[in-house]
Amino acid sequence: MQGDADPGAGYLEPYREAVRDLGPSFGSLLWKNADAQRTRFDVIIDACVLRGRVVADLGAGLGDLAARMHERGIEYGRYLAVEGVGELAAAARDKLASVPECVVIEGDFVGDTRLFRSLVGEHGAEILAFSGSLNTLDEADALAVLDRAWEALRGVRGGQLVFNFLSDRGAREGENTGPARRFGAARMVAWAFERTPMVRVRSDYWHGHDATVWMGRGGR
């Protein structure tokens, strides 16, 4: 399911370059370390209502969110690992082969503007989750992606959108975040509240370096 995806999309290039150097491994996901990844996943898991729900993990990498939910005994309905780098998608299929109710979809959630509607309409996605996968976009492009995701959940009872980002509140002088970019926390939270009063925000889990926003649609 690649639609009108742009195979040369610049925001994916840091990951493609990492895969060329390191292979489809944890290192090519550009996480700081496994503890940081696990912390962000746990914040997302705790924010969402997951039991029985279909979760689409946008920019899933190796499908580690599914593995973490499984470790924690979360009885999700189905997990859709959506990944734009072919080598990572293939590795995720191998890794998730023994994890229940997991499907891997190769798709570009920026370039393919129909992808969210397809995930909701054809695959039954009820939760759209972005963990670290907005980091190589600029803020305006990230908000455009989130707008499409939120719109795709219109009419989904109990629909949920959750995303994390590097917060400007945690910026340090002289820091190097590599290809990742910081977003304005106040602007990201304001964007969420402009669309729904059902918003949860956390930025305490990593000393303000990171922030997570959860948004809900309709009844739970």
C-alpha positions in Angstrom: 0.0 0.0 0.0 2.3 2.8 -1.2 -0.1 4.9 -3.3 1.6 8.1 -4.4 4.5 7.7 -2.0 7.7 9.4 -3.0 10.6 6.9 -2.8 13.1 9.7 -2.5 11.4 11.5 0.3 14.0 13.4 2.2 12.6 12.8 5.7 13.1 9.0 5.2 16.7 9.4 4.0 18.3 9.4 7.4 16.7 6.0 8.1 17.7 4.7 4.6 21.3 5.9 5.2 21.3 4.2 8.6 20.0 0.9 7.0 22.7 1.1 4.4 25.4 1.5 7.1 23.9 -0.8 9.8 21.4 -3.0 8.2 17.8 -3.2 9.4 18.7 -3.2 13.0 17.8 -1.2 16.2 20.6 1.2 15.4 19.0 2.2 12.1 15.9 3.4 13.9 17.9 6.4 15.3 16.6 5.9 18.8 19.0 7.2 21.5 18.9 3.8 23.3 16.5 1.0 24.1 15.5 2.5 27.4 14.5 5.8 25.7 12.4 3.8 23.2 10.7 1.8 26.0 9.9 4.9 28.0 8.2 6.6 25.1 6.3 3.4 24.3 5.1 3.1 27.9 3.8 6.7 27.9 1.9 6.0 24.8 0.5 2.7 26.1 -0.6 4.3 29.4 -2.3 7.2 27.5 -4.4 5.0 25.2 -7.3 2.7 25.7 -5.9 -0.3 23.9 -7.9 -3.4 24.9 -9.5 -4.9 21.9 -8.5 -1.9 19.6 -6.8 -1.9 16.2 -3.6 0.0 16.6 -1.7 1.5 13.6 1.9 2.3 14.4 3.0 4.8 11.9 6.8 4.6 11.2 6.9 1.3 13.1 10.5 0.4 12.3 10.9 -3.2 13.5 7.5 -3.3 15.2 8.9 -2.8 18.7 5.7 -1.2 20.0 3.8 -4.4 19.4 6.6 -6.3 21.2 6.3 -3.9 24.2 2.5 -4.2 24.3 2.9 -8.0 24.3 5.5 -7.8 27.1 3.1 -5.8 29.2 0.2 -8.1 28.5 -1.9 -5.5 26.6 -4.8 -7.3 24.9 -4.9 -5.1 21.8 -7.2 -6.3 19.0 -4.8 -6.0 16.1 -1.5 -4.3 15.4 -0.7 -2.7 12.1 3.0 -1.9 11.6 3.2 0.8 8.9 6.8 1.3 7.7 8.1 3.4 4.8 11.6 1.8 4.5 11.3 -1.5 2.7 14.2 -3.2 4.5 12.8 -2.3 7.9 9.3 -3.5 6.9 10.7 -6.8 5.8 12.7 -7.2 9.1 9.5 -6.3 11.0 7.6 -9.1 9.3 10.3 -11.6 10.5 10.4 -10.2 14.0 6.6 -10.1 14.5 5.9 -13.5 12.9 5.4 -15.1 16.3 3.6 -12.1 17.9 -0.2 -12.5 17.8 -2.5 -10.3 15.6 0.2 -8.3 13.8 0.2 -7.2 10.2 3.1 -5.3 8.5 2.2 -2.7 5.8 4.8 -1.0 3.7 3.6 2.6 3.3 4.7 6.2 3.4 2.4 8.2 5.7 3.8 11.5 4.4 3.9 10.9 0.7 0.8 8.8 0.5 -2.0 11.2 1.4 -4.6 8.3 1.2 -2.9 6.0 3.6 -4.7 7.1 6.8 -8.1 6.7 5.2 -7.1 3.3 4.0 -5.9 2.2 7.4 -9.2 3.3 9.0 -11.5 2.2 6.2 -9.9 -1.0 5.0 -8.0 -2.2 8.0 -10.3 -0.9 10.8 -7.6 1.2 12.5 -9.0 2.9 15.6 -5.7 4.3 17.1 -3.1 6.1 15.0 0.2 6.3 16.8 3.4 8.1 16.0 6.4 7.3 18.2 9.6 9.1 17.0 8.4 9.0 13.4 7.7 12.7 13.1 11.2 13.7 14.2 12.8 14.2 10.8 9.9 16.4 9.5 9.8 20.1 10.1 7.0 21.2 12.4 4.6 22.4 9.6 4.9 19.2 7.7 4.3 17.2 10.9 1.2 19.1 11.7 -0.1 18.5 8.1 0.4 14.8 8.7 -1.4 14.9 12.0 -4.2 16.9 10.4 -4.8 14.1 7.9 -4.6 11.5 10.6 -7.1 13.2 12.8 -9.5 13.8 9.9 -9.2 10.1 9.0 -10.5 9.2 12.5 -13.7 11.3 12.0 -16.7 9.1 12.8 -14.6 6.4 14.5 -16.2 5.9 17.9 -13.4 5.8 20.4 -10.9 6.9 17.8 -7.5 8.0 19.2 -4.5 9.8 17.9 -1.3 9.8 19.9 2.1 11.2 19.0 5.4 12.2 20.6 8.0 14.8 19.6 11.2 16.5 20.7 10.0 19.5 22.7 11.6 22.9 22.5 11.2 23.1 26.3 14.0 20.5 26.6 16.5 22.2 24.3 20.0 22.6 25.6 22.6 25.0 24.3 24.9 23.4 21.8 23.0 20.2 21.6 23.1 18.0 18.6 19.9 16.1 17.8 21.1 14.8 14.5 18.4 14.6 11.8 15.7 15.1 14.4 14.0 18.4 14.9 12.5 20.1 17.9 8.9 21.3 17.8 7.3 24.1 19.8 5.4 22.4 22.6 2.9 25.2 23.1 2.0 25.2 19.4 1.6 21.4 19.2 -0.6 21.3 22.3 -2.6 24.3 21.0 -3.1 22.5 17.7 -4.6 19.5 19.7 -6.9 21.6 21.8 -8.2 23.5 18.7 -9.6 20.1 17.5 -10.9 18.5 20.7 -11.1 19.1 24.5 -10.2 15.4 24.9 -6.4 15.9 25.2 -3.8 14.5 27.5 -0.2 15.9 27.5 2.9 14.5 29.2 6.4 15.9 29.2 7.7 14.9 32.6 9.0 11.5 31.7 12.3 12.6 30.1 13.0 15.9 31.9 11.1 17.9 29.2 13.2 16.6 26.4 10.2 14.9 24.8 6.5 15.3 24.9 3.5 13.1 24.2 0.0 14.2 23.2 -3.1 12.0 23.2 -6.3 13.1 21.5 -9.7 11.3 21.6 -12.7 11.3 19.3 -16.2 10.5 20.5 -17.1 7.9 23.1 -14.7 5.5 24.7 
